Amino acid sequence: MNMRPALGLFALCFFVISSIGTAQTPSSSPHPGRAILTQSCLICHGPELIEGQRLTQAQWERTVEKMRGWGSPLKDSEKEALLIYLTDNYSTDSPPVSKKFHKPLK
């Protein structure tokens, strides 16, 4: 009897079981854009304003540029990470923020 398939299955099961506890969740490793949002947007706006938005990527880009024109301290090097975070979390495809399960921006 050939033991190779059984050993392969055992190795696969071991890998899956051992990696279950090490997977990172969004709350354990926040997106860098979240910190940028806190530093550059929430200094003037309440979190409810951001959380209530559902904009396309192009709309977020225009909004961010408008806010930079009005004095947001957002650096050029931070813009892409912020736009990715906003688009991933507050786009037209994103579900409404659930107050029950959502970690507030504050």
Summary of the structure (lengths in Angstrom):
residues: 106
radius of gyration: 20.3
end to end distance: 61.2
largest distance: 74.2
contacts: 232
relative contact order: 0.16
helix: 55%
strand: 0%
